Amino acid sequence: MNDNPSDHDYNFKEWTVKELRKFSSENNITIPSNFKKDDIVELLDKVTSHPEFVDRTSEEELEETLYDEDEEQEDEIEEKGPLFQKESKELKFWQKPPYSSLLNIDVAKDSEIAFYDLSSLVDKFFDKMLQENFINYKISGIALKTSASLHHHKISSVIEEQEKIQKKEEIEKMRERASRRIPETLTQPVQPKFKTTTKEELFGAMRDAIIETMQKKEKLKRRRIKKQKKKEAEEKKAKAQAKLPKELLKHITGKEQSIEELLESWFNRIKGTINLNDKDATSLHELEKIIKNEEKSILDRKFALIRVFLALMFLSTNNRIILNQKDEFKDISIKID
């Protein structure tokens, strides 16, 4: 079969509609569904008459013709005899592996060299073809078509694998989102079984509860009596020591402290004031300033001033300080004895 489309003589009118549609599908010619036989014949005549039209059905027959030629050569060798067998048995490079894999798409898919190193294999194939005395265009075309089909197969297989991986990842993500985490079960305490009580047991429990309540009341009563006795004993002890109770001391001194403690505190203040001012003596006005800083209300200041004056009198009579006043209603100087 010739490669030039002008050499083909297609008698489409004698073909059936089924054969016409099969021819169209093999050559990637789209035929509308509403076309009748005459319309299909007219369309195919226009397409096949184009100079660039290539019949795909004839390309599929190239491989068969190639193997037919090889068989014819073998038959000729057998007819010529054993003398010519040695020379004629020398195979072409495309008949030897790995280049022979480029002549059959099924073999090329199974070949690791053709599948994983296709570009270098095709380059070497055509380099060797150019070194031949005569270039076999049929073999070159078959090799080129096989390499293109194999390349398409590789790309499609890689895309399919990537799509499968992406689908698996999406499914796993959806499962993680949709999955619910079930909390761990909590151990429940074992509830005791209810027991039926008799009338006697009920009255016994009531009697025990009443006795327990009475005992608690008796204990509280004893504690109150004990506290009262302790308080009375402390009051008797304070009277025996000639000390005023704390309640009276609070009204007199303004604080819960004894007279001795009050005198000692003011003596220490006088001593500290003299040392702070770096002088031999201080005055009542200086102590009055201290009272103003400590007491906020006027009434408290007056009571505090009275307490200070009384403390000065007691300290003076005990010969702990020396008081001196030049004139009446003047300031009183205070020295430590």
C-alpha positions in Angstrom: 0.0 0.0 0.0 1.4 3.4 -1.0 1.9 6.2 1.5 0.7 9.0 -0.8 -3.0 9.6 -0.3 -3.5 10.5 -4.0 -2.5 7.0 -5.0 -5.3 5.4 -2.9 -8.5 4.6 -4.8 -11.3 4.7 -2.2 -14.6 3.5 -3.7 -16.7 4.7 -0.7 -20.0 4.2 -2.6 -19.6 0.4 -2.5 -18.8 0.4 1.2 -21.5 -0.1 3.9 -22.4 2.5 6.4 -20.7 0.5 9.1 -17.4 0.3 7.1 -17.6 4.0 6.4 -18.0 4.9 10.1 -15.2 2.5 11.1 -12.9 4.1 8.6 -13.8 7.6 9.9 -13.2 6.6 13.6 -9.8 5.1 12.8 -8.8 8.3 11.0 -10.3 10.6 13.6 -12.9 12.0 11.3 -16.1 13.2 13.0 -19.4 12.4 11.3 -22.6 13.9 12.5 -25.2 11.5 13.7 -27.9 12.8 11.3 -25.7 12.1 8.2 -26.9 9.6 5.7 -24.7 7.4 3.5 -24.5 9.9 0.6 -23.5 12.7 3.1 -20.8 10.5 4.6 -19.4 9.5 1.2 -19.2 13.1 0.1 -17.5 14.1 3.4 -14.9 11.3 3.1 -14.1 12.1 -0.5 -13.3 15.7 0.5 -11.1 14.6 3.4 -9.2 11.9 1.5 -8.6 14.2 -1.5 -6.7 16.6 0.7 -2.9 16.3 0.0 -2.1 16.3 3.8 -4.4 13.4 4.6 -2.7 10.3 6.0 -4.5 7.0 6.2 -4.0 5.6 9.7 -5.2 2.2 8.7 -2.3 1.8 6.3 0.2 2.7 9.1 -1.0 -0.3 11.1 -0.2 -2.5 8.2 3.4 -1.3 8.0 4.5 -3.6 10.9 2.9 -6.6 9.2 4.6 -5.9 5.9 7.9 -5.6 7.8 7.7 -9.0 9.2 6.5 -10.4 5.9 9.6 -9.1 4.3 11.7 -10.7 6.9 10.0 -14.0 6.3 10.6 -13.7 2.6 14.3 -13.1 3.2 14.5 -16.2 5.3 12.8 -18.2 2.5 15.3 -16.9 0.0 18.2 -17.9 2.2 16.9 -21.4 2.5 16.5 -21.6 -1.3 20.0 -20.3 -2.0 21.6 -22.8 0.3 24.0 -22.9 3.3 26.7 -20.8 1.5 24.6 -17.7 1.7 23.2 -18.3 5.1 26.1 -16.7 7.0 25.9 -13.4 5.1 22.2 -13.2 5.1 21.7 -14.0 8.8 23.3 -10.7 9.8 20.4 -8.8 11.3 19.9 -5.1 11.1 20.4 -3.0 14.2 16.7 -2.4 14.5 16.1 -6.1 14.7 18.3 -6.4 17.7 17.5 -5.4 21.3 17.1 -2.8 22.6 16.2 -1.1 19.3 13.7 -3.8 18.4 11.5 -2.7 21.3 10.8 0.5 19.3 9.0 -1.5 16.6 6.3 -2.9 18.9 4.4 -0.8 21.5 3.6 -3.8 23.7 7.3 -4.9 23.8 8.3 -1.3 24.5 6.0 -1.1 27.5 7.6 -4.2 29.0 11.2 -3.0 28.2 12.9 -1.1 31.0 15.3 0.7 28.7 12.6 1.9 26.4 10.3 2.9 29.2 12.8 4.7 31.5 15.4 6.0 29.0 13.3 6.6 25.9 14.9 9.8 24.7 18.4 8.5 24.6 17.2 5.3 23.0 15.4 7.2 20.2 18.5 9.4 19.6 20.8 6.4 19.3 18.3 4.7 17.0 18.2 7.5 14.5 22.0 8.0 14.7 22.4 4.4 13.7 19.8 4.8 11.0 21.7 7.7 9.5 24.8 5.6 9.4 23.1 3.0 7.2 23.7 2.9 3.5 20.0 3.2 2.8 17.5 4.8 5.2 14.5 2.7 5.9 11.7 5.2 6.3 9.1 2.6 7.2 11.2 1.4 10.1 11.9 5.0 11.2 8.2 5.9 11.0 7.2 2.9 13.1 9.9 3.6 15.7 8.8 7.3 15.8 5.2 6.3 16.2 6.0 3.8 18.9 8.1 6.2 20.9 5.4 8.8 20.7 2.8 6.3 21.9 5.1 5.2 24.7 5.7 8.7 25.8 2.0 9.4 25.9 1.5 6.2 27.9 4.2 7.2 30.4 2.6 10.7 30.9 -0.9 9.3 31.3 0.3 6.6 33.7 2.1 9.2 35.9 -0.9 11.5 35.9 -3.2 8.6 36.9 -0.9 7.7 39.7 -0.8 11.3 41.0 -4.6 11.5 40.8 -4.9 8.3 42.8 -2.6 9.6 45.4 -4.4 12.9 45.6 -7.8 11.1 45.9 -6.4 9.0 48.7 -5.2 12.0 50.6 -8.5 13.8 50.1 -10.4 10.8 51.3 -8.2 10.5 54.4 -8.7 14.2 55.2 -12.4 13.8 54.8 -12.4 10.8 57.1 -10.4 12.7 59.7 -12.9 15.6 59.6 -15.9 13.3 59.7 -14.5 11.0 62.4 -15.7 11.7 65.9 -13.5 11.1 68.9 -15.4 9.0 71.4 -14.3 9.9 75.0 -13.1 7.2 77.2 -15.6 5.6 79.5 -15.5 6.8 83.1 -15.6 4.1 85.8 -18.8 4.4 87.7 -18.8 3.7 91.5 -20.6 0.6 92.5 -23.8 1.6 94.3 -24.6 -0.5 97.3 -27.7 -2.5 97.3 -30.7 -1.2 99.2 -31.4 -3.2 102.3 -34.9 -3.5 103.8 -34.9 -2.5 107.5 -37.2 -3.8 110.1 -39.2 -1.8 112.7 -36.8 -2.6 115.5 -33.8 -1.5 113.5 -35.4 1.9 112.7 -36.3 2.6 116.3 -32.7 1.6 117.3 -31.2 4.0 114.8 -33.5 6.8 116.1 -32.5 6.1 119.7 -28.8 6.2 118.8 -29.2 9.5 117.0 -31.0 11.1 120.0 -28.3 9.9 122.4 -25.5 11.3 120.2 -27.3 14.7 120.0 -27.6 14.8 123.8 -24.0 13.9 124.3 -22.9 16.8 122.0 -25.0 19.3 123.9 -23.5 18.1 127.2 -20.0 18.6 125.8 -20.8 22.1 124.7 -22.2 22.9 128.1 -19.1 21.7 129.8 -16.9 23.7 127.5 -18.8 26.9 128.3 -18.6 26.3 132.0 -14.9 25.7 131.7 -14.3 28.9 129.8 -16.3 30.9 132.4 -14.3 29.5 135.2 -11.1 30.3 133.5 -12.2 33.9 132.9 -13.1 34.3 136.5 -9.8 32.9 137.6 -7.9 35.4 135.4 -9.9 38.3 136.9 -9.1 37.2 140.4 -5.5 36.9 139.6 -5.4 40.4 138.1 -7.1 41.8 141.2 -4.5 40.1 143.4 -1.7 41.7 141.4 -3.3 45.1 141.7 -3.7 45.5 138.0 -6.7 47.1 136.3 -8.6 45.0 133.8 -7.9 45.5 130.1 -11.3 47.1 129.5 -10.6 49.8 132.1 -7.1 50.3 130.8 -8.5 50.9 127.3 -10.8 53.6 128.6 -8.1 55.3 130.6 -5.0 54.9 128.4 -6.7 54.6 125.1 -4.9 51.3 124.5 -4.9 47.9 126.1 -1.7 48.5 128.0 -0.8 49.0 131.7 0.4 52.2 133.3 3.9 50.9 133.5 3.9 50.1 129.7 2.5 53.6 129.0 5.2 55.3 131.1 7.9 53.2 129.5 6.7 54.0 126.0 6.7 57.8 126.5 10.1 57.6 128.2 11.5 55.9 125.2 9.9 58.5 122.9 11.4 61.4 124.9 14.8 59.8 124.8 14.5 59.2 121.1 13.4 62.7 120.4 16.4 64.2 122.3 18.8 61.9 120.5 17.2 62.7 117.1 17.5 66.5 117.6 21.0 66.1 119.1 20.1 68.3 122.1 20.2 67.9 125.9 16.5 68.4 126.3 13.2 68.5 124.6 9.9 70.2 125.3 6.2 69.5 125.7 5.5 71.3 122.3 7.8 68.7 120.6 5.7 65.9 122.1 2.5 67.7 121.1 3.7 67.6 117.5 4.1 63.8 117.8 0.6 63.5 119.1 -0.8 65.6 116.2 0.8 63.3 113.7 -0.6 60.2 115.4 -4.1 61.3 116.3 -6.5 62.5 113.7 -9.5 64.0 115.6 -9.2 66.9 118.0 -10.9 65.0 120.8 -8.3 62.2 120.5 -5.5 64.7 120.6 -6.8 66.3 123.8 -7.0 62.9 125.5 -3.6 61.9 124.3 -2.2 65.2 125.6 -3.7 64.6 129.0 -2.1 61.1 129.0 1.3 62.5 128.1 1.0 65.1 130.9 0.2 62.4 133.4 3.0 60.3 132.2 5.4 63.2 132.6 4.3 63.7 136.1 4.8 60.0 137.0 8.2 60.0 135.3 9.2 63.1 137.2 8.2 61.8 140.6 10.1 58.6 139.8 13.2 60.7 139.1 13.6 59.5 135.5 13.2 62.9 133.9 13.6 66.6 135.0 10.9 69.1 134.2 11.5 72.8 134.1 9.0 75.7 133.4 10.2 79.3 133.6 6.8 81.0 133.8 3.2 79.9 134.1 1.5 78.7 130.9 4.9 78.5 129.2 6.5 75.6 127.5 7.9 72.8 129.7 11.5 71.6 129.1 12.2 67.9 129.6 15.6 66.4 130.4 16.6 62.9 131.2 17.9 62.5 134.7 
